[in-house]
Amino acid sequence: MPFDQEDQTIEAVGHFADDEIPLFQTALLLAGISHPGRGLDSYMNHVVKMTHDVSGRHAELLEAGADDNCETQIAATKHILYDKYGYEGDTETYNDLRNADLIEVIDRRKGLPISLAILALEVGRAQGWDLKGVNFPGHFLIRYQSHGQRVMCDPFGQFKILQAPDLRALIKRALGHQAELSSSFYQEASNREILLRLQNNIKFRQIETEQYQDALETVHTMRLFAPNEHRLLLDDGVLKARLQRVDEAIESVRGYLKMVTDPRDKYDAQILLRTLEESRT
């Protein structure tokens, strides 16, 4: 994919089948929107170099007698991304918008679980390894799979291998002390879902700081690569309402209601629509 005319390229991704989406390249293009004029080739070359380094380290571990399994794949990745290049989770300024911006993540060597996972997925999948992103509540993870073995890993936490007690602790931190592990927490994330989760981090922080126009632009970009994610049309309406663009907000909410069928999804939108319509009278 060329690295110019970002909007058009991102829009093209909206027509791709999920397994055709170049995850890292698309995430980098999304970051490029906030850095007009910034060349992206050096960032691509950096990840290509890390991919080559991971391959070399993996070969060294195998030559030294390590088994060809998930643990060895994780060890090779950790050695390059964390030990050599210094990538780590930003625990001090977690909510900094730069942590969800791949350009800033590469420049600063810091990021969110989702952004660091995108880098790890890119270099690992380039080796031919079977890696999946996992939509674990409150903390995005990676699952490595090899020869029937499955291992959960946390790129944000220095590529720590997570056992059941570790996962239970994450769940309780995210959902409360009474929460327990459930099979639903191990849902694989598609490429499009990963990109949506990445951009949602930006959108939520923009809304928290009342940057509603910026959040609306983020939603617009998300709709380009995920045109069938109807919830974004409701987000569009809510943000336009916050910006006092009532007629446009009504149009977006009506469009959302035409697309959804679940009564639970419709309920809040119908209330919002009535409120917006009444505000015009």
N, C-alpha and C positions, 0 to 999 in steps of 0.2 A: 504494500500500500504506500502511495506517495505521501510525503509529509508536507503537503501544501493544501490550501483550501480546506482547512480542518472541518468546517461545518459540513461541506459536501461529502467528505470522506466519512465522517461519523454517521451522516445520514445513510450512506451506502451500507454501513454495518447493520442498520435496521432491517435490511433485506437479506442478510446472511442467515443461513442455518446456524444454530448455536455452535456446532463443532467447527464451523468455518471461521468463527470470529478469532482474530489474532489478539489474544487477551492483553498482553503487555503493550503491543503497538497501539491498540485502541485506548488503553489507559493513559499512555503517553500523549496521544493526540488530545485527549480530554484535558490533560494538564496544559498542553500547548495553547489552549484558548485563553488562559490567564497570563500567557507569556508571549504576546504578539511579537513576531520578529525573531524569536529565539529559535535557533537551529536545533533540530532534534537528532541529527545523525550522531553526535557525540554520545548521547544517552543510549542510543541503540548500540553503538560500538562498545560502550561500557558493559552492557548486559551480555553482548556476544563474548567479550573477554572473560566475564565471570563464568559464562557457560563453558568455555574452553578450560578454564581453571578448575571447575568442578569435575569435568571429565578427567583431567590429569590427576587430581587428588583421589578420585574414586579408583582409578587404575593403580595408583600407588598403594592404596589400602588393600586392594585385592592381591597385589604382588607381595605384600607383607604378611599375607595369610588370613586376612579378614574374609568372612563369608559374604557372598553376594546377596545381601538381604536388605530389608528396609533400614535397619540400624546403620549399616555402612553407607547407604545413600544419604541418610540424614547427616552422618558424621562428615561426609565429603562436602555437603552443602554448608553446614555450619562452619567448617574450617575456612571456606572461601568467603561466604557472605558476612559472617560475624567476626571470625578471627583475623582474616586478611584485610577485608574492606571495611569492617567496623559498623555494619548495619545492626541497628538495635531499636527496640521499642522506645518511643518517647514517653517515659513515665513522668517527666517533670512538667511538660506542657502538652499533655495528651490532646486537648481540644484545639490546639493550634491548627488552623486550616491547612497549613503547609504539610501536615502529616498525611493528608489524603491527596496530595498533589505529587505525582510521580517525579516531576522535574525537581521539586524541592526535596523530596525524599532521597533522590540520588545525590543531590548537591550536599544535603545535610547529613546523610547516612542515618536518618531517623524517620520513623513513620508509625502508622497505626498497624494493628494486626492484619487488616485487609490489604494495605499497600505493601507491606513486607511479604505477605503471602503471595501477592502477584509476582514479585521478583523471584521468589522461591519456586513457584509453579513454572515460571518461564524457563529457568535454568534446569529444572528437573525434568520437565517434559521434553526438553531438547535432547536429553540423554536417552529418551525412549522409556523413561520410568513411568509407572502408573500412579499418578498423583491426582487427588481430588481436593477441591476446596470444600470445607464443611461449614455450613451455616449454624455453628454452635451459638447458642444465645449469649449475646453480649461480648463474644470474643471469637473472631474468625480463626479457624484452624486448618491444617492440612492433614490429609490422610494418605500415607504411603502404603502401597500394596505390592507384594512380590511373592510369588510362589505360594499363594494361599495365606500369606501373613499380612495382617493389617496393623499399622502403627500410627497413632495420632501424634502430631508434632505442633509445637507453638513457635513460629518464627519470631513473634514479638518477644517471647521469653527465651531468647538465645538458643532457639531450636531444641528446647527441652522436649524429650519424649514423655508423653502424658499417659499415666496409668489411671485406672478407675478412681482412686482417691483424688488425684489431681483434677480430673474432670468433674468429680462431685463438688470439689471446692469452687471451681469456676461457676457451676450452676447455682450454688448457694449465694455466691457473690452477685450474680446477675439477677436471680429471681427470688432470693430470700432464703432464710434459714431452713424453711420447711421443704424446699424444692429437692427433688431427687432425680437421678438420671432417668431418661426415657429414650426409647429408640427414635422418637421423632426429633431428638436433638442432633442426630447424626446425618441429617439430610444433606446430600450432595448438592453443591451449588453449581449451576451451569455458568458458562462464561458470561452470559448476559446478566444473570443474577449477581455475579461477582462485581461487574461494572456498576450495576444499580446500587449495590451495597456501598461501594466506594463513593459514589456520588451522593448517596443519602447522607453520608457523614458530613459532606460539605453543606448540603441543603439544611440539615437540622441545625448546624452551627450558625448558618446565616439567619435562620428564623429566630434562634435564641437571641441573637444580637440585633434583631429587628432590621436586618438588611433584606427587606422583602423584595426589592427589585432584583438584587443579586440572586436571591433564592428562586425567583421566577425564571431568571435566565438559566439557572442550573436545571430547573425542571424542563425547560424548553430543550436543552441539550440532551437530557435523559430520554425525552420522547423521540428524539431523532434515532437513537440506537435501540430503543425499546418501544416501538410504536404500538404494540399490543398490550402494554402495561397500562390498563385503563385507569388505575388509581392515580396515575400522574395527571390525568385530566381533572380529577377532583382537586389535587394539589394546586393545579393551575388556577382553578376557580377560587379556592380559598385565598391564595396569594393576591389575585387580582382584587378580591374583596378588601383585603388589608390595604391595598393601594388605592382604594376608593374608585376602582374601575368597575362599577357595579354591573353595567350592561354586559361587559365582556365576561365578568364572573358568572352571571346568570347563564350566558351561552355555554360556558365551559361545564357548569354543573348539569345543565340539561343534556349536554352531549354525553356526560358520564352516565347519567341515569338511563339513557337509551342503550348503553352498552352492557350494563351489569344486570344480572338476573336474580342474584341472591338477595332476599329481603333484608338481611342483616347489613349488606353493603349499601343498600338503598336508603336505609332509615335516616342516618345522619345527613346524607346528601339532600334528602327531601326536606328536612328541617332547615338546612342551610338555604335551600332554594326559596322556601317560603319567607324566610327572614330577609333575603335579598330582594325579593319581589315586593314585600311590604315596605321596604325602605325607600322604594321609588314612588310610593303613593303619598 
